[in-house]
Amino acid sequence: MHENTKEITGIILKAKEKAIKETSREPEPELTKPINWPVDCVVGPGLEGAIACETRIGYVNGSKGWLVYRGYNIFDLCAYGTYEEVSYLLMYGYLPSNTQLTRFKKKLIEYRTAHQTKRLLMGFPIEKMKPMGALRLGTNLMRQEFTDVDRDKYLSNVARIIAADEDSIPMETTPMGEENAIYEFKRQQREDSIKEDLKHATGFESCFHLLSGVASLTGAIARLRCGQMPIEHDPELSFAGNLIYTMTGKKPTPVEERVMDVSLILHADHGMNASTFASMVVASTLSDVYLSVGAGIAALQGPLHGGANERVIEMLKDIGSEENVPAWFEKKRSKKEKIMGFGHRVYKSYDPRARVLSPLAKYMTKENKKSKKLYRIARTLEKEVIKTLGAEKKIFPNVDFYSGIVYASMGIPSDLFTPIFAVSRVAGWTSRVQEYLRKNRIFRPRAMYIGPFDKEFPPIENRGRTKKS
């Protein structure tokens, strides 16, 4: 470990210590036990509160500000782990040994190239496209390059893995599932089965391919949007280091590499959020993991999900100075306008990811005058919000409030913030897809019909008339 990166570990452990003092130790008993189907739960609009499945991958406790991956709290993973280790943990369920980690890193390096995909991508006007749109396109091009699933003579193996059409089971009955309709999941380990896995685009190898490929494409898109050619990865750099390098063309310092690694870990998984759910819905149809990740990217592109950190930077620039914060905030509050980077659908306490990113933003902006100004405005705004909305409505900074400042301090353009989010979240998307497919059941919620009945079909010459006429 580089000498300077030890300070990063110390910052994270201090954040952990503060979090422990402010939160209790008990998990939610009603949400941390095996499900005895069918389950009763209170469901709100957008399926809020609905229980869709069991998982061993991640746990979010919004009232206490917990984030747990496979039993490990997020602070320890950030303090002692790497993104490669955490990705392995999410996928396999345990931390890798030295030998396992070496093999895993070798596989990720092998899957970085995607030269043909990049060449195909260069045939599109990437410089005129939004980065997330280009990334969606790139993921689909990866699918075309490395799989056979869209070829005319492709033979699906669906008949072997599922014995019944789940969508034919009446959803008016209790959705208990059928024994012969369980997805028979098998890990592909042998070299001959690796090619078979990529051909069908369903198993672990395809997930590893996407983990590396989405990062590689993000770097290429960043360069192409600036009128520059993509650059090759540096074998001496980590996953996080190469992400910075391929996006900016500059080799990161050990501190930048370490901080990006922490940021990727923080964003890797977060419960049944919109993009994870979108990925799982697509996978439940027995589509493939490339299209599942593409669905995740599409959902993350929506302004209510990804991209908030980019708008936080715009907001801080608009405020202009620390002195302007009180008046700016009071004006926003009087109009009941949303303050970007505050509040969360789940957290009613301080987001644990923001606990880590806030002091890291302070550390990273010490020598960067422009970013330091943004950080000071952010800290002043945080104090104003917590003093009022925090006490009244339990609204605190979320992961987006400080992450943009961290990225900006590394010289990363704001329009690449959401693609970085996507790069990290591939680990969570693919892990949850593979877990769900082991006992797959196609998602099929119902809608409550509130329309009329028994309407008469009018002749075309009578349509369009008002009731009065």
URTALIN-V416823 format. One record per helix or strand of 3 or more residues. SS is the DSSP state (2 for helix, 1 for strand). FROM is the first residue (numbers start at 1). TO is the last residue. If there is no record, write none. Layout:
[[SS	FROM	TO] [SS	FROM	TO]]
//
This chain:
[[2	5	22] [2	29	31] [2	45	47] [1	58	61] [1	66	69] [2	74	80] [2	83	92] [2	98	110] [2	115	121] [2	126	128] [2	131	146] [2	158	161] [2	166	168] [2	179	181] [2	191	200] [2	204	224] [2	239	248] [2	254	267] [2	274	284] [2	289	301] [2	308	319] [2	322	334] [2	352	364] [2	369	393] [2	399	409] [2	414	437] [2	460	462]]
//
